[in-house]
């Protein structure tokens, strides 16, 4: 223990402590440690090592299953189960803040599930890349581009019960090959 570092667990008033005396001098006592007695029992088994404060904050190290659990009185929990799994739980909010980057990587799947909304905001670009298929399903979809909107594919199929194409100025359709305009009824071009 020294300035700005060390192990600081000061016994609270009323706790039973073991003391010794510096140089055997009764005028210079110091606390060796606090311990349980017949009235103040641990509550933890021999395989659990614990730091448990009066407020209910706990750090539990379980040698039986290799787990580590940190919890506070509000219900926040950080749990490592000793089998390769980590669970972070909060009754209210979880916030991650990084001065530079945050990376999420999984060799299998990443699932994001929200009871209400999901919002994404980027100061520059948002890139999404799927080696397989990309599926987007919603009640209604609105796309707004402040500049250009481009779509490119080997084949484009748009299907709807009713379709409208509205151009406020000019509308052009270009085809290097055959252009077909098919209608089950009549076609009006004006």
RODOBA-763526 format. One record per residue (C-alpha): chain; x, y, z; residue in three letters; residue number from 1. Coordinates in nm, 2 decimals. Each point is the difference from the previous one (the first is absolute). Layout:
<recs>
<rec mol="A" u="X" v="Y" w="Z" type="ALA" seq="NUM"/>
...
</recs>
This chain:
<recs>
<rec mol="A" u="0.00" v="0.00" w="0.00" type="UNK" seq="1"/>
<rec mol="A" u="0.12" v="0.34" w="-0.09" type="UNK" seq="2"/>
<rec mol="A" u="-0.11" v="0.34" w="-0.13" type="UNK" seq="3"/>
<rec mol="A" u="-0.26" v="-0.04" w="-0.26" type="UNK" seq="4"/>
<rec mol="A" u="0.01" v="-0.38" w="0.00" type="UNK" seq="5"/>
<rec mol="A" u="-0.06" v="-0.30" w="0.23" type="UNK" seq="6"/>
<rec mol="A" u="-0.28" v="-0.20" w="0.16" type="UNK" seq="7"/>
<rec mol="A" u="-0.25" v="0.22" w="0.19" type="UNK" seq="8"/>
<rec mol="A" u="-0.26" v="-0.19" w="0.21" type="UNK" seq="9"/>
<rec mol="A" u="-0.05" v="0.20" w="0.31" type="UNK" seq="10"/>
<rec mol="A" u="-0.20" v="-0.20" w="0.27" type="UNK" seq="11"/>
<rec mol="A" u="-0.33" v="0.16" w="0.08" type="UNK" seq="12"/>
<rec mol="A" u="-0.10" v="0.10" w="0.36" type="UNK" seq="13"/>
<rec mol="A" u="-0.12" v="-0.30" w="0.19" type="UNK" seq="14"/>
<rec mol="A" u="0.19" v="-0.26" w="-0.19" type="UNK" seq="15"/>
<rec mol="A" u="0.23" v="-0.24" w="0.18" type="UNK" seq="16"/>
<rec mol="A" u="0.36" v="0.05" w="-0.10" type="UNK" seq="17"/>
<rec mol="A" u="0.34" v="-0.15" w="0.08" type="UNK" seq="18"/>
<rec mol="A" u="0.27" v="0.25" w="0.09" type="UNK" seq="19"/>
<rec mol="A" u="0.38" v="0.00" w="0.06" type="UNK" seq="20"/>
<rec mol="A" u="0.24" v="0.26" w="0.12" type="UNK" seq="21"/>
<rec mol="A" u="0.28" v="0.16" w="-0.20" type="UNK" seq="22"/>
<rec mol="A" u="0.33" v="-0.10" w="0.17" type="UNK" seq="23"/>
<rec mol="A" u="-0.20" v="-0.15" w="0.29" type="UNK" seq="24"/>
<rec mol="A" u="-0.09" v="0.36" w="0.10" type="UNK" seq="25"/>
<rec mol="A" u="-0.36" v="0.01" w="0.15" type="UNK" seq="26"/>
<rec mol="A" u="-0.03" v="0.36" w="-0.11" type="UNK" seq="27"/>
<rec mol="A" u="0.04" v="-0.09" w="-0.37" type="UNK" seq="28"/>
<rec mol="A" u="-0.27" v="-0.25" w="-0.08" type="UNK" seq="29"/>
<rec mol="A" u="-0.10" v="-0.10" w="-0.35" type="UNK" seq="30"/>
<rec mol="A" u="-0.28" v="-0.22" w="-0.14" type="UNK" seq="31"/>
<rec mol="A" u="0.11" v="-0.34" w="-0.15" type="UNK" seq="32"/>
<rec mol="A" u="-0.34" v="-0.08" w="-0.13" type="UNK" seq="33"/>
<rec mol="A" u="-0.37" v="-0.05" w="0.08" type="UNK" seq="34"/>
<rec mol="A" u="-0.16" v="-0.34" w="0.05" type="UNK" seq="35"/>
<rec mol="A" u="-0.33" v="-0.17" w="0.06" type="UNK" seq="36"/>
<rec mol="A" u="-0.10" v="-0.11" w="0.34" type="UNK" seq="37"/>
<rec mol="A" u="-0.29" v="-0.21" w="0.15" type="UNK" seq="38"/>
<rec mol="A" u="-0.25" v="0.29" w="-0.04" type="UNK" seq="39"/>
<rec mol="A" u="0.12" v="0.14" w="-0.34" type="UNK" seq="40"/>
<rec mol="A" u="0.01" v="-0.31" w="-0.23" type="UNK" seq="41"/>
<rec mol="A" u="0.12" v="0.00" w="-0.36" type="UNK" seq="42"/>
<rec mol="A" u="-0.30" v="-0.15" w="-0.18" type="UNK" seq="43"/>
<rec mol="A" u="0.23" v="-0.13" w="-0.27" type="UNK" seq="44"/>
<rec mol="A" u="0.13" v="-0.36" w="-0.05" type="UNK" seq="45"/>
<rec mol="A" u="0.37" v="-0.10" w="0.00" type="UNK" seq="46"/>
<rec mol="A" u="0.01" v="0.00" w="-0.39" type="UNK" seq="47"/>
<rec mol="A" u="-0.11" v="0.37" w="-0.02" type="UNK" seq="48"/>
<rec mol="A" u="0.23" v="0.29" w="0.05" type="UNK" seq="49"/>
<rec mol="A" u="-0.19" v="0.32" w="0.04" type="UNK" seq="50"/>
<rec mol="A" u="0.03" v="0.37" w="0.05" type="UNK" seq="51"/>
<rec mol="A" u="-0.34" v="0.11" w="0.13" type="UNK" seq="52"/>
<rec mol="A" u="-0.05" v="0.36" w="0.12" type="UNK" seq="53"/>
<rec mol="A" u="-0.27" v="0.13" w="0.24" type="UNK" seq="54"/>
<rec mol="A" u="-0.20" v="0.16" w="-0.29" type="UNK" seq="55"/>
<rec mol="A" u="-0.03" v="-0.34" w="-0.17" type="UNK" seq="56"/>
<rec mol="A" u="0.27" v="0.04" w="-0.27" type="UNK" seq="57"/>
<rec mol="A" u="0.15" v="-0.34" w="-0.06" type="UNK" seq="58"/>
<rec mol="A" u="0.30" v="-0.16" w="-0.18" type="UNK" seq="59"/>
<rec mol="A" u="-0.04" v="-0.38" w="0.02" type="UNK" seq="60"/>
<rec mol="A" u="0.27" v="-0.25" w="-0.12" type="UNK" seq="61"/>
<rec mol="A" u="-0.13" v="-0.35" w="0.00" type="UNK" seq="62"/>
<rec mol="A" u="0.28" v="-0.27" w="-0.02" type="UNK" seq="63"/>
<rec mol="A" u="-0.26" v="-0.28" w="-0.03" type="UNK" seq="64"/>
<rec mol="A" u="-0.11" v="0.11" w="-0.35" type="UNK" seq="65"/>
<rec mol="A" u="0.26" v="0.26" w="-0.09" type="UNK" seq="66"/>
<rec mol="A" u="-0.25" v="0.28" w="-0.02" type="UNK" seq="67"/>
<rec mol="A" u="0.04" v="0.37" w="0.08" type="UNK" seq="68"/>
<rec mol="A" u="-0.30" v="0.22" w="0.08" type="UNK" seq="69"/>
<rec mol="A" u="-0.01" v="0.37" w="0.07" type="UNK" seq="70"/>
<rec mol="A" u="-0.32" v="0.16" w="0.12" type="UNK" seq="71"/>
<rec mol="A" u="-0.12" v="0.32" w="0.16" type="UNK" seq="72"/>
<rec mol="A" u="-0.31" v="0.08" w="0.20" type="UNK" seq="73"/>
<rec mol="A" u="-0.19" v="0.15" w="-0.30" type="UNK" seq="74"/>
<rec mol="A" u="0.00" v="-0.34" w="-0.17" type="UNK" seq="75"/>
<rec mol="A" u="0.29" v="0.06" w="-0.25" type="UNK" seq="76"/>
<rec mol="A" u="0.17" v="-0.34" w="-0.06" type="UNK" seq="77"/>
<rec mol="A" u="0.32" v="-0.10" w="-0.18" type="UNK" seq="78"/>
<rec mol="A" u="0.03" v="-0.37" w="0.00" type="UNK" seq="79"/>
<rec mol="A" u="0.27" v="-0.24" w="-0.15" type="UNK" seq="80"/>
<rec mol="A" u="-0.13" v="-0.36" w="0.05" type="UNK" seq="81"/>
<rec mol="A" u="0.33" v="-0.18" w="-0.03" type="UNK" seq="82"/>
<rec mol="A" u="-0.12" v="-0.18" w="-0.31" type="UNK" seq="83"/>
<rec mol="A" u="0.09" v="0.27" w="-0.26" type="UNK" seq="84"/>
<rec mol="A" u="-0.31" v="0.21" w="0.03" type="UNK" seq="85"/>
<rec mol="A" u="-0.04" v="0.36" w="0.13" type="UNK" seq="86"/>
<rec mol="A" u="-0.32" v="0.17" w="0.09" type="UNK" seq="87"/>
<rec mol="A" u="-0.04" v="0.38" w="0.06" type="UNK" seq="88"/>
<rec mol="A" u="-0.34" v="0.10" w="0.14" type="UNK" seq="89"/>
<rec mol="A" u="-0.14" v="0.34" w="0.11" type="UNK" seq="90"/>
<rec mol="A" u="-0.35" v="0.08" w="0.12" type="UNK" seq="91"/>
<rec mol="A" u="0.02" v="0.33" w="-0.18" type="UNK" seq="92"/>
<rec mol="A" u="0.27" v="0.10" w="-0.26" type="UNK" seq="93"/>
<rec mol="A" u="0.33" v="-0.12" w="-0.13" type="UNK" seq="94"/>
<rec mol="A" u="0.23" v="0.25" w="-0.17" type="UNK" seq="95"/>
<rec mol="A" u="0.33" v="-0.08" w="-0.18" type="UNK" seq="96"/>
<rec mol="A" u="0.23" v="0.30" w="-0.07" type="UNK" seq="97"/>
<rec mol="A" u="0.33" v="-0.02" w="-0.19" type="UNK" seq="98"/>
<rec mol="A" u="0.25" v="0.27" w="-0.09" type="UNK" seq="99"/>
<rec mol="A" u="0.06" v="-0.17" w="-0.33" type="UNK" seq="100"/>
<rec mol="A" u="-0.16" v="-0.32" w="-0.12" type="UNK" seq="101"/>
<rec mol="A" u="-0.25" v="-0.27" w="0.12" type="UNK" seq="102"/>
<rec mol="A" u="0.02" v="-0.34" w="-0.18" type="UNK" seq="103"/>
<rec mol="A" u="-0.25" v="-0.29" w="0.04" type="UNK" seq="104"/>
<rec mol="A" u="0.11" v="-0.33" w="-0.15" type="UNK" seq="105"/>
<rec mol="A" u="-0.17" v="-0.34" w="0.02" type="UNK" seq="106"/>
<rec mol="A" u="0.10" v="-0.32" w="-0.18" type="UNK" seq="107"/>
<rec mol="A" u="-0.37" v="-0.09" w="-0.02" type="UNK" seq="108"/>
<rec mol="A" u="-0.29" v="0.25" w="0.03" type="UNK" seq="109"/>
<rec mol="A" u="-0.06" v="0.34" w="0.15" type="UNK" seq="110"/>
<rec mol="A" u="-0.36" v="0.06" w="0.11" type="UNK" seq="111"/>
<rec mol="A" u="-0.14" v="0.35" w="0.08" type="UNK" seq="112"/>
<rec mol="A" u="-0.35" v="0.01" w="0.14" type="UNK" seq="113"/>
<rec mol="A" u="-0.18" v="0.32" w="0.13" type="UNK" seq="114"/>
<rec mol="A" u="-0.34" v="0.02" w="0.16" type="UNK" seq="115"/>
<rec mol="A" u="-0.06" v="0.34" w="-0.17" type="UNK" seq="116"/>
<rec mol="A" u="0.25" v="0.18" w="-0.23" type="UNK" seq="117"/>
<rec mol="A" u="0.34" v="-0.05" w="-0.15" type="UNK" seq="118"/>
<rec mol="A" u="0.19" v="0.32" w="-0.11" type="UNK" seq="119"/>
<rec mol="A" u="0.33" v="0.02" w="-0.20" type="UNK" seq="120"/>
<rec mol="A" u="0.18" v="0.32" w="-0.06" type="UNK" seq="121"/>
<rec mol="A" u="0.34" v="0.05" w="-0.16" type="UNK" seq="122"/>
<rec mol="A" u="0.20" v="0.32" w="-0.05" type="UNK" seq="123"/>
<rec mol="A" u="0.12" v="-0.13" w="-0.34" type="UNK" seq="124"/>
<rec mol="A" u="-0.09" v="-0.33" w="-0.17" type="UNK" seq="125"/>
<rec mol="A" u="-0.21" v="-0.31" w="0.09" type="UNK" seq="126"/>
<rec mol="A" u="0.12" v="-0.31" w="-0.19" type="UNK" seq="127"/>
<rec mol="A" u="-0.19" v="-0.33" w="0.01" type="UNK" seq="128"/>
<rec mol="A" u="0.14" v="-0.31" w="-0.18" type="UNK" seq="129"/>
<rec mol="A" u="-0.16" v="-0.34" w="-0.01" type="UNK" seq="130"/>
<rec mol="A" u="0.17" v="-0.29" w="-0.18" type="UNK" seq="131"/>
<rec mol="A" u="-0.34" v="-0.17" w="-0.02" type="UNK" seq="132"/>
<rec mol="A" u="-0.34" v="0.15" w="-0.02" type="UNK" seq="133"/>
<rec mol="A" u="-0.12" v="0.33" w="0.15" type="UNK" seq="134"/>
<rec mol="A" u="-0.36" v="0.02" w="0.12" type="UNK" seq="135"/>
<rec mol="A" u="-0.19" v="0.31" w="0.12" type="UNK" seq="136"/>
<rec mol="A" u="-0.36" v="-0.03" w="0.12" type="UNK" seq="137"/>
<rec mol="A" u="-0.21" v="0.28" w="0.14" type="UNK" seq="138"/>
<rec mol="A" u="-0.35" v="0.13" w="0.01" type="UNK" seq="139"/>
<rec mol="A" u="0.11" v="0.31" w="-0.20" type="UNK" seq="140"/>
<rec mol="A" u="0.34" v="0.10" w="-0.14" type="UNK" seq="141"/>
<rec mol="A" u="0.10" v="0.36" w="-0.08" type="UNK" seq="142"/>
<rec mol="A" u="0.34" v="0.07" w="-0.17" type="UNK" seq="143"/>
<rec mol="A" u="0.12" v="0.36" w="-0.03" type="UNK" seq="144"/>
<rec mol="A" u="0.32" v="0.10" w="-0.17" type="UNK" seq="145"/>
<rec mol="A" u="0.12" v="0.36" w="0.02" type="UNK" seq="146"/>
<rec mol="A" u="0.21" v="-0.06" w="-0.32" type="UNK" seq="147"/>
<rec mol="A" u="-0.02" v="-0.30" w="-0.24" type="UNK" seq="148"/>
<rec mol="A" u="-0.16" v="-0.34" w="0.06" type="UNK" seq="149"/>
<rec mol="A" u="0.14" v="-0.28" w="-0.21" type="UNK" seq="150"/>
<rec mol="A" u="-0.09" v="-0.36" w="-0.02" type="UNK" seq="151"/>
<rec mol="A" u="0.20" v="-0.26" w="-0.20" type="UNK" seq="152"/>
<rec mol="A" u="-0.07" v="-0.37" w="-0.05" type="UNK" seq="153"/>
<rec mol="A" u="0.02" v="-0.27" w="-0.27" type="UNK" seq="154"/>
<rec mol="A" u="-0.38" v="-0.01" w="0.02" type="UNK" seq="155"/>
<rec mol="A" u="-0.25" v="0.23" w="0.17" type="UNK" seq="156"/>
<rec mol="A" u="-0.36" v="-0.10" w="0.07" type="UNK" seq="157"/>
<rec mol="A" u="-0.24" v="0.24" w="0.17" type="UNK" seq="158"/>
<rec mol="A" u="-0.34" v="-0.14" w="0.07" type="UNK" seq="159"/>
<rec mol="A" u="-0.30" v="0.17" w="0.16" type="UNK" seq="160"/>
<rec mol="A" u="-0.38" v="0.02" w="-0.02" type="UNK" seq="161"/>
<rec mol="A" u="0.02" v="0.36" w="-0.11" type="UNK" seq="162"/>
<rec mol="A" u="0.32" v="0.18" w="-0.12" type="UNK" seq="163"/>
<rec mol="A" u="0.07" v="0.37" w="-0.06" type="UNK" seq="164"/>
<rec mol="A" u="0.31" v="0.18" w="-0.14" type="UNK" seq="165"/>
<rec mol="A" u="-0.02" v="0.37" w="0.06" type="UNK" seq="166"/>
<rec mol="A" u="0.26" v="0.24" w="-0.15" type="UNK" seq="167"/>
<rec mol="A" u="-0.01" v="0.37" w="0.08" type="UNK" seq="168"/>
<rec mol="A" u="0.20" v="0.09" w="-0.30" type="UNK" seq="169"/>
<rec mol="A" u="0.13" v="-0.25" w="-0.26" type="UNK" seq="170"/>
<rec mol="A" u="-0.04" v="-0.38" w="-0.02" type="UNK" seq="171"/>
<rec mol="A" u="0.22" v="-0.21" w="-0.23" type="UNK" seq="172"/>
<rec mol="A" u="0.00" v="-0.37" w="-0.07" type="UNK" seq="173"/>
<rec mol="A" u="0.30" v="-0.15" w="-0.18" type="UNK" seq="174"/>
<rec mol="A" u="0.04" v="-0.35" w="-0.14" type="UNK" seq="175"/>
<rec mol="A" u="0.29" v="-0.14" w="-0.20" type="UNK" seq="176"/>
<rec mol="A" u="-0.22" v="-0.29" w="-0.12" type="UNK" seq="177"/>
<rec mol="A" u="-0.38" v="-0.05" w="-0.04" type="UNK" seq="178"/>
<rec mol="A" u="-0.24" v="0.21" w="0.20" type="UNK" seq="179"/>
<rec mol="A" u="-0.34" v="-0.15" w="0.08" type="UNK" seq="180"/>
<rec mol="A" u="-0.30" v="0.17" w="0.15" type="UNK" seq="181"/>
<rec mol="A" u="-0.27" v="-0.25" w="0.07" type="UNK" seq="182"/>
<rec mol="A" u="-0.34" v="0.07" w="0.14" type="UNK" seq="183"/>
<rec mol="A" u="-0.30" v="-0.23" w="0.05" type="UNK" seq="184"/>
<rec mol="A" u="-0.22" v="0.29" w="-0.09" type="UNK" seq="185"/>
<rec mol="A" u="0.08" v="0.33" w="-0.18" type="UNK" seq="186"/>
<rec mol="A" u="0.32" v="0.20" w="0.02" type="UNK" seq="187"/>
<rec mol="A" u="-0.01" v="0.38" w="0.02" type="UNK" seq="188"/>
<rec mol="A" u="0.32" v="0.20" w="-0.07" type="UNK" seq="189"/>
<rec mol="A" u="-0.02" v="0.37" w="-0.02" type="UNK" seq="190"/>
</recs>
